[in-house]
Every structure is written in structure tokens, then in C-alpha cells.
């Protein structure tokens, strides 16, 4: 442990690797909880992608897309 404290060149490496691992785990958790393709409860909600409204944003980042101006162009099931 004393070697890691004395070698200050390794500190940024551990910070960036830890930050990258944290961000990747947070993104994986977001995909598991917010993505409409994932169904955690198949008995009560077997097809969660049918419950999405056209104005509902489920992507993390969208370029030049205003979801409030979209019209409904699909049938109700």
C-alpha cells in the first residue's frame, strides 16, 4: 500500500479507470431500467414497447428531434 502512495504517477490512472468503470456501470443500469426493449415483468407487462407514447423520449441523446411535435402514426393495441 505504501508503494501506491509513494508512486504519484499511478494516482491519475486509478482515478480515470475508476471513473470509467463507474460511468459504464451507470449506463448499463440506465439501459436495464429505462430501455423499452427490456421486460422485467412478463406477466403484467409482456410488451412494454407498445406502451410508449410518440412524445416520450427514451433515448439518452437525440440530435435535432423535438418529441413534443411528433404526431401519433401507429394504431392502438
C-alpha positions in Angstrom: 0.0 0.0 0.0 2.9 2.4 0.7 4.2 1.8 -2.8 1.0 3.2 -4.3 1.1 6.3 -2.1 4.7 6.9 -2.9 4.3 6.5 -6.7 2.2 9.5 -7.6 2.1 8.7 -11.3 -0.3 5.9 -10.7 -2.9 8.1 -9.0 -4.4 9.6 -12.2 -4.5 6.1 -13.8 -6.6 4.7 -10.9 -8.9 7.8 -10.9 -9.6 7.5 -14.7 -10.1 3.7 -14.6 -12.4 4.0 -11.6 -14.4 6.8 -13.2 -14.7 4.9 -16.5 -15.9 1.8 -14.7 -18.4 3.8 -12.7 -19.8 5.6 -15.8 -20.1 2.3 -17.6 -22.0 0.7 -14.8 -24.3 3.7 -14.5 -25.0 3.5 -18.3 -25.7 -0.3 -18.0 -28.1 0.3 -15.2 -29.9 3.0 -17.2 -30.3 0.7 -20.1 -31.6 -2.1 -17.9 -34.2 0.2 -16.2 -35.2 2.8 -18.9 -34.9 0.9 -22.2 -38.3 -0.2 -23.6 -36.8 -3.4 -25.1 -36.2 -4.8 -21.6 -39.1 -6.5 -19.9 -38.6 -7.3 -16.2 -42.2 -8.3 -15.5 -43.5 -10.5 -18.3 -46.8 -11.3 -16.6 -48.1 -7.8 -16.1 -46.3 -6.0 -18.9 -45.3 -8.5 -21.6 -44.7 -5.9 -24.4 -43.5 -2.6 -22.8 -42.7 -1.1 -26.2 -46.4 -0.9 -27.0 -47.0 1.4 -24.0 -44.6 4.2 -25.4 -46.2 7.4 -26.5 -44.9 9.2 -29.6 -43.9 12.2 -27.4 -42.0 10.0 -24.9 -38.2 10.2 -25.1 -36.4 7.0 -24.2 -33.0 7.7 -25.9 -30.2 9.2 -23.9 -29.1 11.7 -26.5 -31.0 12.8 -29.6 -29.9 15.4 -32.2 -32.4 17.7 -33.8 -35.5 15.9 -32.6 -38.4 17.6 -30.9 -40.6 14.9 -29.3 -43.4 17.3 -28.4 -44.1 17.9 -32.1 -44.5 14.3 -33.1 -47.9 13.0 -34.2 -49.4 9.6 -33.4 -48.8 7.5 -36.5 -49.5 4.0 -35.2 -52.6 2.1 -34.1 -53.6 1.3 -30.6 -53.4 -2.3 -29.4 
